[in-house]
Amino acid sequence: MSGFEGSYLGANDKISLQAIMECKICWTPYDPAEGDDTRQIEPGTPFVALPEDWKCPNCDAPKEQFLVGEDPGSGALAEAAMIGGKTHALVTDFTEVWHGKMRDVPIVNKLLHVQAVGFQMHEGRPLGVLLSPWFMNLVQLPAEGEDWSALVPGAKEVISFASGEYEFIHNVREMVGGYKACSLFSPMGEFRSQAQAVDVARAVMVALFQDEHRAETDRAADIRAAREAEIAALEVPEILPEILPEAPTRRQVISAGLASEG
């Protein structure tokens, strides 16, 4: 068996980098914060990164004979797995839309592909940016066990962040279920590469929580006015902002394209 025996049955991917392991022969612990000076293992080395020939420093039992003693990072690991499952469904769903409906639409940017960027938990719900060849949206997904299937597609909701008030559009898709989306860019013609678009998406997820941007974003009427155009090719409309006249900047992004550079 690869990995280690015990409560995880060899599934190394189910323990975090902080897991403290115990030898089931002599109960000697391996704490990644301390490492193992008998084998010149530096502090900060997780159990899963130990050499394959590493053995218990007390009884020479192999790694396979270690069990999980304590795992302070298990909650974060479970959270990451939950976010990963939800964003995988989101990306798969919109990749199918891309191949089935949008590939030959003139507004698309074929240098781009569908990607979930920067998703993290915010007030108990996954929040991040969904990037595609025809839009970039800030997306909020339901919490674990929360059912958003009754959301009314097209309904609007203003959600507050440190940087201001943002208008989200409710939507429901068969694979994803219910979700809420705030349009940042569409079309995506100003982006010259996937890497550039990803960099902007990551900047959104930083600036969103910075209160110094509030003066630029706290303009609900302007935001609503910039969301009226729709993509007719989709079963459920994706709301579009105005097209940016030049390469997007963080200031333009965090104000949904409405702030000019001064």
KAQUIVEN-V607738 format. One record per residue. N is the residue number from 0. RES is the residue in one small letter. PSI is psi in degrees with one decimal (NA if undefined). OMEGA is omega in degrees with one decimal (999 if undefined). Layout:
BEGIN
n:res:psi:omega
N:RES:PSI:OMEGA
N:RES:PSI:OMEGA
END
This chain:
BEGIN
n:res:psi:omega
0:m:134.6:174.3
1:s:160.3:179.9
2:g:-136.4:-177.2
3:f:155.8:178.7
4:e:158.6:175.7
5:g:-151.4:-170.6
6:s:-22.6:179.4
7:y:-0.5:174.3
8:l:42.1:175.3
9:g:3.4:-177.9
10:a:86.8:-178.6
11:n:-27.5:-177.2
12:d:-4.2:-179.8
13:k:8.3:170.9
14:i:147.5:-179.1
15:s:172.9:178.7
16:l:-11.8:179.7
17:q:-0.4:-173.4
18:a:130.3:174.0
19:i:118.2:-175.2
20:m:154.8:179.9
21:e:135.1:175.2
22:c:127.4:-177.9
23:k:-1.7:176.0
24:i:-49.9:-175.3
25:c:0.4:177.2
26:w:23.5:172.7
27:t:129.5:-178.6
28:p:151.4:165.7
29:y:114.7:179.7
30:d:116.5:-178.4
31:p:-24.5:178.4
32:a:-24.0:-177.4
33:e:-26.0:-175.7
34:g:-155.9:-179.1
35:d:100.5:-176.2
36:d:-16.6:177.7
37:t:-23.1:178.3
38:r:16.0:-178.2
39:q:38.8:175.0
40:i:117.5:-174.7
41:e:146.3:170.8
42:p:141.6:-176.9
43:g:-1.6:179.1
44:t:115.4:-179.9
45:p:158.1:-178.2
46:f:-41.1:-176.8
47:v:-14.8:-179.6
48:a:1.7:178.5
49:l:149.8:176.6
50:p:149.9:-178.1
51:e:-28.0:-178.8
52:d:8.6:177.7
53:w:142.6:179.8
54:k:163.8:177.3
55:c:126.6:-178.3
56:p:-12.6:-178.1
57:n:-43.1:-174.4
58:c:2.6:178.5
59:d:17.5:175.2
60:a:142.4:-179.9
61:p:168.9:-179.2
62:k:-34.3:-177.0
63:e:-16.8:-178.2
64:q:13.0:179.3
65:f:143.9:177.3
66:l:164.7:176.7
67:v:120.5:175.5
68:g:-47.0:-179.7
69:e:141.3:179.8
70:d:89.5:-178.6
71:p:-22.3:-178.0
72:g:8.8:-174.8
73:s:-34.4:178.4
74:g:-43.1:178.0
75:a:-35.5:178.7
76:l:-43.7:178.2
77:a:-38.9:178.5
78:e:-44.3:179.6
79:a:-37.8:178.3
80:a:-39.3:178.2
81:m:-46.5:178.6
82:i:-41.4:179.7
83:g:-40.9:178.8
84:g:-43.3:-178.4
85:k:-42.3:-179.5
86:t:-29.6:175.2
87:h:-43.4:177.8
88:a:-39.9:179.7
89:l:-48.7:-179.3
90:v:-42.4:179.6
91:t:-43.6:-179.5
92:d:-50.5:-176.1
93:f:-21.7:171.1
94:t:-37.6:175.9
95:e:-38.8:175.7
96:v:-42.9:179.4
97:w:-50.6:-177.6
98:h:-34.3:-173.8
99:g:-29.2:-171.5
100:k:-29.0:-167.0
101:m:-15.5:-171.6
102:r:-37.7:-176.0
103:d:9.5:177.1
104:v:132.2:-173.2
105:p:-27.3:-174.5
106:i:-10.1:-172.8
107:v:154.0:175.5
108:n:104.9:-173.9
109:k:-0.3:172.5
110:l:-11.0:-174.8
111:l:160.6:172.4
112:h:167.8:-177.8
113:v:130.4:-179.1
114:q:138.5:173.1
115:a:129.5:-173.3
116:v:128.8:168.5
117:g:22.8:-178.1
118:f:135.5:-179.3
119:q:164.8:177.9
120:m:132.7:175.7
121:h:113.7:-177.3
122:e:41.4:174.4
123:g:1.6:-178.1
124:r:144.7:176.6
125:p:135.6:179.6
126:l:134.0:179.0
127:g:-165.9:-177.4
128:v:131.0:172.7
129:l:122.0:-178.9
130:l:136.8:177.4
131:s:172.7:177.6
132:p:-11.4:-178.4
133:w:-4.4:175.5
134:f:162.1:167.2
135:m:118.4:-177.1
136:n:142.8:165.5
137:l:125.4:-171.9
138:v:132.7:172.4
139:q:130.5:179.2
140:l:157.9:-178.9
141:p:155.5:175.9
142:a:164.6:176.9
143:e:125.8:-179.6
144:g:-2.9:-179.8
145:e:134.4:-176.6
146:d:113.9:178.0
147:w:18.7:-177.2
148:s:-17.6:-179.5
149:a:2.3:176.4
150:l:143.4:179.2
151:v:112.7:-179.6
152:p:131.6:-179.7
153:g:-16.0:177.9
154:a:147.3:-175.3
155:k:145.4:178.6
156:e:131.4:177.0
157:v:125.4:-179.5
158:i:134.7:-175.8
159:s:137.7:171.5
160:f:174.0:-179.2
161:a:-33.6:-176.0
162:s:-8.4:178.3
163:g:-166.4:-178.8
164:e:132.9:-178.2
165:y:135.6:179.7
166:e:121.9:178.5
167:f:144.4:176.6
168:i:129.4:177.1
169:h:146.1:180.0
170:n:156.3:177.3
171:v:129.5:174.8
172:r:156.1:-172.6
173:e:-43.6:-175.8
174:m:-41.6:-175.4
175:v:-33.7:-169.9
176:g:-151.7:-178.6
177:g:143.8:174.5
178:y:168.9:-179.5
179:k:134.5:-174.3
180:a:135.2:173.8
181:c:117.3:-175.9
182:s:131.5:178.3
183:l:-48.4:178.7
184:f:142.3:167.5
185:s:132.2:-6.8
186:p:179.7:-173.7
187:m:22.9:-174.4
188:g:-21.8:-178.3
189:e:-13.0:-178.2
190:f:130.5:-175.0
191:r:-9.1:179.2
192:s:162.5:174.6
193:q:-39.2:-178.5
194:a:-40.0:179.0
195:q:-43.7:179.8
196:a:-39.8:178.4
197:v:-40.5:178.3
198:d:-42.2:178.8
199:v:-42.1:178.8
200:a:-40.8:178.5
201:r:-36.5:177.0
202:a:-36.8:176.4
203:v:-46.0:-175.4
204:m:-16.9:173.2
205:v:-52.9:-174.2
206:a:-25.5:-179.5
207:l:-33.1:-175.1
208:f:16.7:178.8
209:q:117.2:-173.0
210:d:-12.9:178.2
211:e:-13.0:177.9
212:h:-2.8:-172.6
213:r:-39.9:-178.0
214:a:-28.8:-178.6
215:e:-25.1:-170.8
216:t:-13.6:-173.7
217:d:61.7:-178.1
218:r:74.7:-171.6
219:a:-39.6:-178.0
220:a:-42.8:178.6
221:d:-41.1:179.9
222:i:-44.3:178.8
223:r:-39.9:-177.4
224:a:-25.3:-177.6
225:a:9.4:-174.0
226:r:23.7:-170.5
227:e:-26.7:179.8
228:a:148.7:-177.3
229:e:153.5:172.8
230:i:107.5:-173.0
231:a:-20.0:-176.1
232:a:-19.9:-179.0
233:l:150.5:176.9
234:e:-38.2:177.2
235:v:126.6:-172.0
236:p:142.7:169.5
237:e:124.3:-175.4
238:i:138.0:-174.7
239:l:139.8:169.2
240:p:176.8:176.2
241:e:153.8:-179.0
242:i:132.4:-179.5
243:l:139.4:-176.3
244:p:-12.8:-177.8
245:e:176.2:-178.4
246:a:132.0:-174.9
247:p:145.7:175.1
248:t:168.8:-179.5
249:r:-40.5:-178.3
250:r:-40.5:177.9
251:q:-39.4:-178.4
252:v:-49.7:-171.1
253:i:-16.4:174.2
254:s:20.8:178.8
255:a:34.1:175.1
256:g:5.5:-174.3
257:l:-16.8:-178.4
258:a:136.2:175.5
259:s:154.6:179.7
260:e:125.0:-179.4
261:g:NA:999
END
